[in-house]
Each structure stands twice: as structure tokens, then as C-alpha cells.
Amino acid sequence: MDVLTEQEILGRVAAGEQSALGVLYERHVRSVFRFALAELRSREDAEDVTHEAFLTLATRAKSIKLSSDSALPWLLVTTRNLCRNRHRARARDLARRSEVEMAAEVAGSETPESAAELNALRRAVAAAIDGLSVDDRRLFELCIEGDLSYQAAADSLGTSHGGVRNRVSRLRAHLRHILKTNKEIQL
């Protein structure tokens, strides 16, 4: 397979030829891993992302058109995106942990007034979510409440990454506005 171009090897990967994927893996795994390690600063996470990058290459091989004779640029862009997704997931997890810790503190020092405010806020959030369109509620479940990346949500919904990103941004702004308005009304 050494005389084949990487686009031709990628065609063989698309046809299900495992040895072709092995050729691309052997050629590029070190570069992809080093790139992921530099981005994530965790050997375990870099190994996971490297695996995901090659898995993505294998599953999308039919639709990949290489801009050069090397799959490495495509792999590095995919790795960068996977690293960004990993960073966003960590930030969401950290935010959730912080919210849980704050809720635990509030629950521990809960006064009747703060308990009532917390319950009112919960009802307002539930009402705001119930008031969303079916599509927006699905985006909320996938991207805000769930851990899906914008690209994974786009793939699930059959739309573009940019469309999901823009709709989620508008959805967050809409929910913030509703909750802010609700808080002002109660004060």
C-alpha cells in the first residue's frame, strides 16, 4: 500500500479494509497524539481523543476529500475539534459541580424565604423550558442539558454545526431573558 496515495488508502478504509486504516494509523498516530497531548495536557485524554480521531476518520471515510496527499491535516483539524469538545465538556462539568455545591450550601442554610425563592426559580425554569418549541426543546436537551457537542447535535438533527451553534446561542439568550423578567416580576 506504500505506492497508493492517502486518498486511495482512504477509499479502501471506506470500503471496510482494516489494514488500510492501520496504514494511516501507523503513519499519523504519533503526530495526532502529540497534538492532542499539547492541547489537553493529559495523557489519558490525549489517548482517548487520538482514538476518537481515527474512529471518526474510519466512519466518515466515504465523505472525506483530502486537500493534500496527506490525511494528517484532516486528522489534526478533527483532533483540534475533539479537544475543544473535551474542554467544553469539562467546563460544563465544572459548572454543574459548582451549581450542585451552591445548591447544597443553600439547602444547608435554607431559610423559608430562600427555599420559596429556589422553588419559584425551579418552576420558572421548568415553565420556560415547557414554553419552548419542539425543536428548541430538543436542542436544550442535547446541548444544554446533555453533553452533546454542537456537531453531534447537528448530526443527530440533520442540520449544520453553525445552525445549531446559532440556535443554541439564541435559546440561551431567550431563557436568560425569561428568567430575568420572571425575577423582576417577583421582586
N, C-alpha and C positions, 0 to 999 in steps of 0.2 A: 504493500500500500504506500510505500515511500514515494513512488512516482506519481501518485494521484495528488491533485490539488486538494486543499482542505474543503472546498465547496463540493468536490466529488466525494470526499470521505463523508461529509455531512449528508450527502444524498444516500449513502449507504447506511448511515445512522438512522435516517428517516425510514429506510426500508427494514429496519429492525436488526441490522447486523451489529452484534455486540462487540465484535473485535474492532470495528471502525470507531466506536465510541472509545474503546480502550486506547486506540492510537491517538485520538485527540486528547484524551485524559493524560496520557504519558507526556505528550508534547507540552501541555499547558498547566498541569496541576500545580507545579511549583510557583509559577507566576501568579496564578489566581489565588493560591493560599497566602503568599506573601502580601499581596494587595489587600486581601480580606483581613489579615492579621494587623496590617498597618492601620486599617480603618477601625477595627473593633478592639484591638489591644487585648484580645482574649483568644488563646489558642483553641479552646473548645468551640467558641462561637465561630472562629475563622474556619475550623474544620467543617462545622455544620453548613456555613454559607458556601464553602467550596463545593461540598456535596450538592447543595441546592442548585448552584450554578450549573453544574454538569447535568443534573437531573432536568433542569429547565431546558438546557441545550438538547437533550435527548427527546423531550416531549414536544418541543417546538421545531425540531429539525426540518420538517417539511416546509415551514414558512420562513426560515432564516435565509436571507440573501447576504452574503458576506461582502463588505465594501472593499476588502483587500483579499489577498490569498491566504489570510490567516483568520482563524476563529478567535484568536486571542482578544482583539478589540471588542468583539461582541461579548465574550465571556467577562471581560473587565467591566464593561458597562452594566451587564447583568449583575455582576458581583457588587458593584457600587450601589445599585438599586436595592439589592437584597440587604446590604449593610445598612442603608438608610431605613429600610423597613424594620430591621432589628433595633436600630436606635429609637425609632418612633414607638415600637412596642415596649421598649424599656422605659421610655418617658411616660407612656400610658400606665404601665405597671406601677411606676413610682408615684404618679399622681393618684392612682387608685389606693395605693397603700397609705398615702398621706390623707386621703379622704376618709379611709377606714379608721386611721389613728385619730383624726379630728372627731369623727363620729363617736368613737369610743370615749374620748375625753369629754365630749358634750354629754354623752349618756351617763358618764360617771358623775358629772356635776350638773345634772339636768334639773332645772327648776321647772315648775309647771308652765311658766311663760315660754321658756326655751323649748320645752317639749311640744307645746302648741305651735310655735313658730316652725319647728322642724317638721311636724306633721303637715302644716299648711304648705310648706315648701315641697314636701313629697307629693301632696295632692296636686299642686300647681305643675310640677314636672310631669306627673302622670297625665294630667289633662292636656298639657302642651303636646306630649307625645301622641296621645289619642287623637288630637286635632290635626295631626299630620296626614298628608295624602298617603296612599298605599305605597307609592314609590319612595317618598321621603322616609316613611316609617321603616321600610326595608333598608334604606341607606343608613338610617340611625342604628338599626340592629347590626348591620355588617361592619360599619366603620367606626361608630362612636361607642356603642355598647360592646361590640365584638372586637376582635383583634385583627380583622382583615385589613390588608393594605388596600390602597386605592386601586391598584392594578388588579388585585384578586377580586375586589368587589366589581370592578369593571368587567372582568372576565365572567363573573357569575351573572351579572345583569345584561351582558351582551352590549356594552357601551364602551366609550373610551375612558382612559385614565383621566384625562383633563376634564371630561364631563363630570365624572364622579367627584374629582377634587373640587370643582367649582360648585357643584350642588351641595356637597358636604359643608363647604365654607358658608354658603347662603343658609343652609339648615342650621348651623351653629349660631349664626348671627340672628336668625329668626327666633330660635329658642332663647337666646340671651335676652332679646327684646321682650319676649312674652314674660319671662321670669322677672325682668327688671320692672316691667309695667305692673305685674302682679304684686311685687314687693311694695311699689309706690302706692298702690291702691290700698293695701293693708295698713300702711303707716298712716 
